[in-house]
Amino acid sequence: MTSDRALIEARLRGYLAERHGLNEADLLDDPPLLRLLGSMGVLELVIFLQREFELSLAPQSMSPGNLGTLARAVDFVESLVSATRT
């Protein structure tokens, strides 16, 4: 059985590859997403997250602490998805 975390990460990696042309090498060492995507790309990522995972993200939650890197974004989405199940 695949964990929520693994599914979330796979979907995010797929989105980043398809929409922004990023590959595994681009994501090594968990670089800042703002550097890779630019500000408009991060906004597009937020829209993707809201649609893909049926989330409603408050503006204050869209911070580098939550969305600054792929790992942080996965952690953030995983926590929100888990919270909607309880």
LUMSEVO-188429 format. One record per residue (C-alpha): z, x, y; residue number from 0. Coordinates in pm, 1 decimal, decimal comma, padded with zeros to 6 digits. Example, Ala and Ser with C-alpha at 12.3 -4.5 7.8 and 13.67 -1.06 7.14 Angstrom:
2
ATOM|zz|xx|yy|num
ATOM|00780,0|01230,0|-00450,0|0
ATOM|00714,0|01367,0|-00106,0|1
// end
This chain:
86
ATOM|zz|xx|yy|num
ATOM|00000,0|00000,0|00000,0|0
ATOM|-00094,0|00136,4|00340,9|1
ATOM|00172,4|00133,2|00608,7|2
ATOM|00135,1|-00040,5|00944,2|3
ATOM|00148,0|00299,6|01107,8|4
ATOM|-00141,0|00433,0|00901,7|5
ATOM|-00351,9|00124,1|00975,8|6
ATOM|-00275,2|00140,4|01347,9|7
ATOM|-00360,6|00509,0|01362,0|8
ATOM|-00684,4|00455,0|01168,8|9
ATOM|-00792,2|00176,0|01404,7|10
ATOM|-00710,0|00385,7|01711,5|11
ATOM|-00892,8|00689,9|01575,7|12
ATOM|-01191,4|00469,7|01491,9|13
ATOM|-01193,7|00323,8|01841,7|14
ATOM|-01167,2|00666,6|02003,3|15
ATOM|-01452,1|00797,6|01787,3|16
ATOM|-01679,6|00498,5|01840,2|17
ATOM|-01616,8|00425,1|02208,3|18
ATOM|-01543,5|00773,6|02342,1|19
ATOM|-01711,2|01003,6|02091,0|20
ATOM|-01388,9|01183,0|01998,9|21
ATOM|-01354,4|01346,1|01658,8|22
ATOM|-01066,4|01494,7|01461,5|23
ATOM|-01097,8|01830,4|01638,3|24
ATOM|-01068,5|01659,5|01978,1|25
ATOM|-00739,5|01502,1|01869,2|26
ATOM|-00577,9|01812,2|01718,6|27
ATOM|-00243,1|01900,5|01874,4|28
ATOM|-00216,0|01543,8|02013,9|29
ATOM|-00369,3|01612,1|02358,4|30
ATOM|-00304,8|01383,0|02655,7|31
ATOM|-00528,9|01077,2|02635,3|32
ATOM|-00570,3|01067,7|03012,3|33
ATOM|-00730,8|01411,9|02997,5|34
ATOM|-00965,2|01301,7|02718,2|35
ATOM|-01050,1|00952,3|02843,4|36
ATOM|-00993,3|00952,6|03217,9|37
ATOM|-00817,2|00668,2|03394,5|38
ATOM|-01086,2|00407,2|03320,8|39
ATOM|-01087,8|00510,1|02955,9|40
ATOM|-00713,3|00457,2|02934,0|41
ATOM|-00756,5|00110,6|03085,7|42
ATOM|-01024,1|00037,1|02825,6|43
ATOM|-00781,2|00157,8|02558,6|44
ATOM|-00518,3|-00087,8|02683,9|45
ATOM|-00771,6|-00372,0|02661,2|46
ATOM|-00862,0|-00262,2|02308,7|47
ATOM|-00495,7|-00253,0|02204,0|48
ATOM|-00432,3|-00599,5|02343,9|49
ATOM|-00732,0|-00747,2|02163,8|50
ATOM|-00712,3|-00552,7|01838,6|51
ATOM|-00341,6|-00606,8|01779,8|52
ATOM|-00299,6|-00936,3|01967,9|53
ATOM|-00050,7|-00784,9|02210,2|54
ATOM|00044,6|-00866,5|02564,7|55
ATOM|00124,3|-00542,7|02745,6|56
ATOM|00333,2|-00553,7|03060,3|57
ATOM|00211,9|-00321,8|03336,8|58
ATOM|00536,3|-00121,6|03326,6|59
ATOM|00480,1|-00047,8|02955,9|60
ATOM|00152,3|00131,2|03029,1|61
ATOM|00311,6|00468,5|03085,9|62
ATOM|00253,1|00821,0|02955,0|63
ATOM|00567,8|00776,2|02749,2|64
ATOM|00398,4|00493,1|02559,5|65
ATOM|00029,1|00576,8|02582,3|66
ATOM|00016,4|00943,3|02678,5|67
ATOM|-00108,6|01071,9|02344,1|68
ATOM|-00244,2|00926,4|02022,2|69
ATOM|00093,1|00970,9|01849,9|70
ATOM|00277,2|00796,8|02134,2|71
ATOM|00025,3|00512,6|02138,4|72
ATOM|00062,2|00465,4|01762,3|73
ATOM|00443,0|00464,7|01793,3|74
ATOM|00426,0|00215,4|02079,0|75
ATOM|00187,8|-00023,9|01905,5|76
ATOM|00382,0|00001,7|01580,2|77
ATOM|00703,8|-00095,6|01759,5|78
ATOM|00535,2|-00393,7|01926,0|79
ATOM|00370,0|-00512,4|01605,0|80
ATOM|00702,2|-00482,6|01420,7|81
ATOM|00881,4|-00675,0|01695,3|82
ATOM|00635,3|-00964,5|01671,0|83
ATOM|00714,0|-01003,3|01301,7|84
ATOM|01085,9|-01054,3|01350,1|85
// end
